[in-house]
Amino acid sequence: MKAFLILEDGTVLTGESFGAQKEVISEIVFNTSMTGYLEILTDPSYAGQSVVMTYPLIGNYGICTEDMESVHPWVSGLIVREYSRLASNFRSEMTLDTFLKKYDIPGIAGVDTRYLTKISREHGVMNGLITTREDFDLETELERIRAYKVQGVVREVSCKEKRVLPGDGFKVALMDYGAKYNIEKSLNRLGCQVTVYPAYTKAEEVLADEPDGIMLSNGPGDPKECVEIIEELKKLFATDVPIFGICLGHQLMALANGADTKKMRYGHRGANHPVKDLKTGKVYISSQNHGYVVVEDSLNRDVAEVSFINVNDGTLEGIHYLGKNVMTVQFHPEACPGPNDSEFLFKEFMNMMEVAKDA
């Protein structure tokens, strides 16, 4: 069956429908990862977005639900050059097509994803409609497409109640703004007892549980929309509890300290983004998924210093807060999909908690 991708600038691309036969309007973003499509599909940071995979063949190793990064997928749709109808992998439980149908997510294949990526790079992120209707009226659809906004997604993707992963080490409070499973797994592997809190939990409740450290997770949407969360982070920052923020958590902590954020032209999404540690000069390959960035010039240099920058475009990738046990990064040290170059940051967080406990 034919499927169509209509962009808000009037571009119409024709492909083949797979997955669910469902119509969706969403932001259209691209990811440069060669593998890890299941982790991408189930990353809560993609709520409200359809993902264009730049790698030309997707689905060849099928679906292994053990690798999911959330309880279910969060993407609105999937756009690929070619999807594999067969899965060659001893761990595979189903095909990509079956998985998308199971979770009612539409896919479109046969699209020139190279051309689509170039459009995004030149014109920035646009909204788009995936549909199988051949009788659509373009002007009517464009009005609907342009009116779409990604809103309220942090509350949507966050857990609804507190839960605990047992461990005999440090007690870590993980604020779930759309946390990938591998964040809690990475901490748990280091022996931490991880308590996962809903995004809008009050600071007083978190602190009453006497955590040794606080982890601020990744998540979707515009960070400036999270006004209530930012107010709670101001209270957490005022304590001496070590804090480690990732992605959205990084942006929210910056906003809590008076910095600004802005939407990027097309964002960073992929498993191959180089970041430079300004302290050591070393460059690490990182996994990233973000459409917003902290504005470097907005940082109060009496409060914070830049710790990492993006090698490709020079944007801010990490902040160290002066006189505080607080560090945040824009990239994903837990990866999945992606490299483990920056996994050492979890050990730095462990060291921060050790020092704070001995103080």
Steps between C-alpha positions, in 0.01 A plus 500: 500500500620851418586737783575871492716730709385862478733764648384840621684673213276315252748226404325168434696173495345171390595163645362169615302449820617250760423458866164642607277666241448810707516872430725715721626856514830551680839667487726334242856444626790289373734259680842401361543175695580190295353265760278524807167572335311321779665715767417808293136397457464449876691811615246730672693804374340440158145558623317718247752428225534271197854379435676487165779240510786614274647150482337345190396154631306472826348191664748235384569363849138510614373585847629376835273644770774461761673797332206739537576828678145548629182302557387574143602713198452877513566609141204616295627341180803345327636608160759281322655446157450125520364279775592134527206263479719222638694503828831315525591482869479213749365743762223637280143453622317674215554717194506878508173506305329278759635713785366822351161343438491372858546852637292679234789697350503581128807456285582621152772338286635572155556867585817676385631549854818667373291772334276527807801541730641775277168685523514481881860621510430794269159609627496365856260265674154502345167347587367230272206270436525129425186377324376228264216718367549576132213750483650754744463873434848645539399847621264356762766260627768770512282706730470205740869415476621853571274527804658198671716553811680252725351580842455334839723208408708480821189432707387248238819293495597514871416215735181547703626369834827449684684168460824357638780290346674330794872542554740491794696813407419868477135610497432690179183693424431488126266777383308351209445769237490225237786284625643221287524169684874487453553797733360310797671180380838677480463625857370165622797317345725720716312376807269798547151471641302704247167659591319631193274803563227649277615820330285736706594360842565776754858554613395454864377145429823405324720645775289333772623163366860616570661413165878494467467644151241625253490414130308725259395302194456565131157581362300658215374844410587862568678531838348844560157336516603320822448800729396299809792260466747787472372644829557165675852477353586834658426341839705189420792713379498693829588181691836325522370179336707408189304541176568358153282615208467352152346663190169660609622482860806700389281765336261526795783547751643778282161672490474463878823697527398786276640380167303489175419225249408516132368265234767376261463509124485122469643367826749223577365146468730206448769276647800675346527853639849610618521700825813656649584499870640850559688390811703223334472584131379146427227442242232238557247360254156535653139399452267800479133580462401861552341787313573771759830632633618719789617839372863528607504880524207486743699309765587692816875436520494560875269200529608258227765416243483313170646151529425348155440641152385341175792462260280533190322827573649632826173486694499449875500133607578507872498723807679483835348711777760682708518420869228235463493124449301551182590404143284467191554386141297538183598158363420147619774323702267196528483493115271219371531526213854628478855492631613464861770769481340724762377228737771616742270788599292259707815416697567871547149528642579208733814680613300818565267304727795333677666835571171656616433210735847523656477878545 
